[in-house]
Amino acid sequence: MDAADDLSPLLAAIARGDRAALRALYERQAARLFGVANAILRDRDGAADALQDAFLRIARRAAQFDPARGTAEAWLAAIVRHVALDMIRARGREIPTDDPALGDQPVAPAAFDQVAAAAEARRLHECLAALEEKNRQGIVLAFVHGFSHAQIAARLDLPLGTAKAWIRRGLLRLRECLA
């Protein structure tokens, strides 16, 4: 029986709350799992943090390990990988620079979302402006102000079917414009 085969009983013991088993698992696997985290993060301090977080997860989730689904080593590596990837996402995206004095500057993912949202909003406004007034008015009342078709018909003094048709035609034109 090799070291990998010994891990399943250790995980079962950890699931029962055996702290000595957790310590033994750490001693056997920490170097390998640190390597997994470091390969993903490319940061020794971050890899150490990821390893600590991963072992906390392992301690909480040891009962979820199923040897029928794969090896314990693969299960442990997957946990470390997920923790490391979560850390990368939490850091935000980095923009590499050529100047080593500056280092990499983190950019919040929200900044990218804001730029994309602004571009989409500008495009939407352009497409709305290209619609006929009756279509634009119906769409704005429905989707901005939350009016029902009946409320729109009453507000614009139109038959209900006409209001629905104007909104539908406007949405179709809007879809074409945005495509």
Solvent accessible surface area in square Angstrom, and as a share of the most:
residue,aa,sasa,rsa
1,M,186,0.83
2,D,88,0.46
3,A,59,0.45
4,A,33,0.26
5,D,77,0.40
6,D,41,0.21
7,L,0,0.00
8,S,38,0.25
9,P,78,0.49
10,L,25,0.13
11,L,1,0.01
12,A,48,0.37
13,A,11,0.08
14,I,9,0.04
15,A,45,0.35
16,R,184,0.67
17,G,56,0.53
18,D,60,0.31
19,R,191,0.70
20,A,58,0.45
21,A,6,0.05
22,L,44,0.22
23,R,143,0.52
24,A,28,0.22
25,L,0,0.00
26,Y,100,0.38
27,E,127,0.57
28,R,116,0.42
29,Q,8,0.03
30,A,14,0.11
31,A,89,0.69
32,R,88,0.32
33,L,0,0.00
34,F,43,0.18
35,G,37,0.35
36,V,40,0.23
37,A,0,0.00
38,N,40,0.21
39,A,74,0.57
40,I,40,0.20
41,L,12,0.06
42,R,209,0.76
43,D,54,0.28
44,R,162,0.59
45,D,111,0.57
46,G,5,0.05
47,A,0,0.00
48,A,51,0.40
49,D,76,0.39
50,A,0,0.00
51,L,12,0.06
52,Q,116,0.52
53,D,62,0.32
54,A,0,0.00
55,F,15,0.06
56,L,93,0.46
57,R,53,0.19
58,I,0,0.00
59,A,37,0.29
60,R,163,0.60
61,R,94,0.34
62,A,3,0.03
63,A,81,0.63
64,Q,127,0.57
65,F,24,0.10
66,D,59,0.30
67,P,87,0.55
68,A,96,0.74
69,R,211,0.77
70,G,35,0.33
71,T,85,0.50
72,A,4,0.03
73,E,53,0.24
74,A,57,0.44
75,W,53,0.18
76,L,0,0.00
77,A,23,0.18
78,A,40,0.31
79,I,14,0.07
80,V,0,0.00
81,R,118,0.43
82,H,96,0.43
83,V,3,0.02
84,A,0,0.00
85,L,43,0.21
86,D,58,0.30
87,M,40,0.18
88,I,63,0.32
89,R,156,0.57
90,A,88,0.69
91,R,91,0.33
92,G,8,0.08
93,R,144,0.52
94,E,85,0.38
95,I,89,0.45
96,P,108,0.68
97,T,50,0.29
98,D,151,0.78
99,D,62,0.32
100,P,130,0.82
101,A,95,0.73
102,L,108,0.54
103,G,32,0.31
104,D,79,0.41
105,Q,91,0.41
106,P,96,0.60
107,V,34,0.20
108,A,59,0.46
109,P,58,0.37
110,A,54,0.42
111,A,38,0.30
112,F,79,0.33
113,D,93,0.48
114,Q,125,0.55
115,V,108,0.62
116,A,50,0.39
117,A,56,0.43
118,A,54,0.42
119,A,44,0.34
120,E,120,0.54
121,A,46,0.35
122,R,143,0.52
123,R,101,0.37
124,L,68,0.34
125,H,125,0.56
126,E,91,0.41
127,C,1,0.00
128,L,25,0.12
129,A,73,0.57
130,A,83,0.65
131,L,14,0.07
132,E,92,0.41
133,E,102,0.46
134,K,70,0.30
135,N,0,0.00
136,R,65,0.24
137,Q,73,0.32
138,G,1,0.01
139,I,10,0.05
140,V,43,0.25
141,L,14,0.07
142,A,19,0.14
143,F,132,0.55
144,V,106,0.61
145,H,109,0.49
146,G,59,0.57
147,F,56,0.24
148,S,55,0.36
149,H,76,0.34
150,A,62,0.48
151,Q,101,0.45
152,I,1,0.00
153,A,7,0.05
154,A,81,0.63
155,R,155,0.57
156,L,38,0.19
157,D,131,0.68
158,L,40,0.20
159,P,92,0.58
160,L,79,0.39
161,G,50,0.48
162,T,46,0.27
163,A,1,0.01
164,K,91,0.38
165,A,31,0.24
166,W,50,0.17
167,I,5,0.02
168,R,149,0.55
169,R,115,0.42
170,G,0,0.00
171,L,63,0.31
172,L,65,0.33
173,R,97,0.35
174,L,15,0.07
175,R,164,0.60
176,E,132,0.59
177,C,38,0.23
178,L,78,0.39
179,A,115,0.89
